[in-house]
Amino acid sequence: MAEHSLDEFRRRWEEELAQTQALRKRRRPEAAERRPRRPEVVPGRDEQQASGYLALAQGLLEGAGRPPVARATRAERQEAASRSRSPPAREAAGGGEQLVDQLIRDLNEMDDVPFFDIQLPYELAINIFQYLDRKELGRCAQVSKTWKVIAEDEVLWYRLCQQEGHLPESSISDYSCWKLIFQECRAKEHMLRTNWKNRKGAVSELEHIPDAVLCDVHSHDGVVIAGYTSGDVRVWDTRTWDYTAPFLESDYEEDEPGMQPYVSFVRINSSLAVAAYEDGFLNIWDLRTGRYPIHRFEHDARIQALALSQEDATVATASAFDVVMLCPNEEGYWQIAAEFEVQKLVDYLEIVPDTGRYPVAVATAGDLVYLLKAEDSARTLHYVYGQPVTCLDVSANQAAFGVKSLGWVYEGNKILVYSLEAERCLSKLGNALGDFTCVNLRDSPPNLMVSGNMDRRVRLHDLRTDTIALSISAHQLGVSSVQMDDWKIVSGGEEGLVSVWDYRMNQKLWEVHSRHPVRHISFTCHSLITAHVPYERVVRNADLDNFVTHRRHRGLIQAYEFAVDRLAFQSTVPICRSSCDTIPGYNYDLALAFPCDNI
């Protein structure tokens, strides 16, 4: 090791000596004009000086293998360097002193032992490297072989995958090279983002019921539920590209066909599907067991609001002046977990996620906002007389709702953000002329929130500064539905337009249009579900064979899949994915399309 360091030192010394001589020759005419001429440094003398320095360096390097006590200190090295200089070299103090200082600095750097040469335990090195991101790990892997082994450890890259949301349900033993898996996930994420921006993928129209009009739609993780005026409830799983949805059976008697009440609301999560009907009945299905309801609950009046927890089996309904929470007990039997009485009819109802054992809900009734805890009575969270609530959304610890300003003192319509733990107002956002029709707090990134207004604008709110970070004129009529993630906003309007925005660039990426208002928008990194629900829930034409007239008024559900590398306008229409044993041709104009089966 000493010989290698000595050769490296000799090479550096010769390079620095050549640079110094070249610099001295360039500066010699200028120095002669400013000060008296100094004795010229002869190359032979410089070589003699260099040999003295090399001898000194060799002695110090040979002493590096000895105990630390035998090492020369900084003062001793300076004294030895001064003794090694020959008398002619002392006269050339201008250039020689700089070289000696450079020698001393190089020797001091040799005493600073780098981290990767220390015998550090591997587990301790992993604990240090775990605080680095992917770019810093890549840089560390280029330092040395030891650092490369540490920076490419499976534990580090598995942790990075979990932190960025890639394969959250996987364990570290599922794959042998997590760095490669991380790179593949990043490449897929980039491909999905590019497809989103260019509207590159496949679009499909979910199969409708011929003799019914769409009433309500909800979705969760690619599974879509829809209710119709015929009383039918259907479920699609868009993740498997199986768009022939099964019916969820109800308990109504079949001896009175066509007399079933309309479906008012539908909700779905990973295991349950819930439907509320106009006559006050509520059906709950378990998606894992079958098509028949596992529980049926009856209200005395029409159900005005319905909520389903996205994490567990908790259902909340509002009928007349009562709010009821339902959940199964330890044996699996459904029971009433809590019941509350409010002063006005409920308009909006949401269940707070991640509340633990006791469910918590937030309900709005006119100008009142209630906080409903299962172990407590109904508590008033917000109340201002004459200022009704126009929209509602909740997260794990906050609630956001729009307030319409009325009366003599007009302050503008605002969105209020409340802390559910402290039960106090945290922010007052916006000052709009129109009513806030929708707000999305649960799906938004931290410290951000998006809202839609009747003034046709979509607003991005910064909760840290209580300001509007972005305001977009998005639609021709009011905004009816909105959702955002870390880089885009998807909004739907009353005129039936669905728009996708890159809010970082304040730029519209693309848009699609349908006849009816957009009542539901839900998207993930690879899919988008939109539902166009008509105002009138009646079949205009009794002749169901007239497909064109019925299609115009029945509503529409569309599913976009951006993981497919195919342009949207080139995707196969639903009729061309039908099999030969089905006869869906009566729903189509055969002059335009033919059921040419799955090719």
Salt bridges, closest charged atoms under 4 A:
ASP7 OD1 - ARG10 NH1 3.15
GLU8 OE2 - ARG11 NH2 2.49
GLU15 OE2 - ARG11 NH1 2.84
GLU40 OE2 - ARG28 NH1 3.81
GLU79 OE2 - ARG83 NH1 3.11
ASP106 OD1 - ARG12 NH2 2.96
ASP111 OD1 - ARG71 NH1 3.93
ASP111 OD2 - ARG77 NH1 3.66
GLU152 OE2 - LYS148 NZ 2.86
GLU152 OE2 - LYS179 NZ 3.21
GLU164 OE2 - ARG134 NE 3.88
GLU164 OE1 - HIS166 NE2 3.61
GLU164 OE1 - ARG186 NH1 3.43
GLU189 OE1 - HIS166 NE2 3.73
GLU205 OE2 - ARG551 NH1 3.10
GLU205 OE2 - ARG554 NH2 2.71
ASP216 OD2 - ARG267 NH1 3.21
ASP221 OD2 - ARG239 NH1 3.49
ASP237 OD1 - ARG239 NE 2.94
GLU249 OE2 - ARG291 NH2 3.02
GLU278 OE1 - ARG302 NE 2.97
ASP286 OD1 - ARG288 NE 3.23
GLU350 OE1 - ARG442 NH2 3.91
ASP367 OD1 - LYS344 NZ 2.82
ASP376 OD2 - ARG379 NH1 3.77
GLU423 OE2 - ARG379 NH1 3.28
ASP435 OD2 - LYS404 NZ 3.53
ASP455 OD2 - ARG459 NH2 2.70
ASP462 OD1 - ARG464 NE 3.14
ASP485 OD2 - LYS488 NZ 2.52
ASP486 OD2 - ARG193 NH2 3.77
GLU494 OE2 - ARG519 NH1 3.16
GLU495 OE2 - HIS475 ND1 2.88
ASP502 OD1 - ARG504 NE 3.37
GLU511 OE1 - LYS508 NZ 2.76
GLU536 OE1 - ARG540 NH2 3.26
GLU561 OE2 - HIS526 ND1 3.29
ASP565 OD1 - LYS200 NZ 3.11
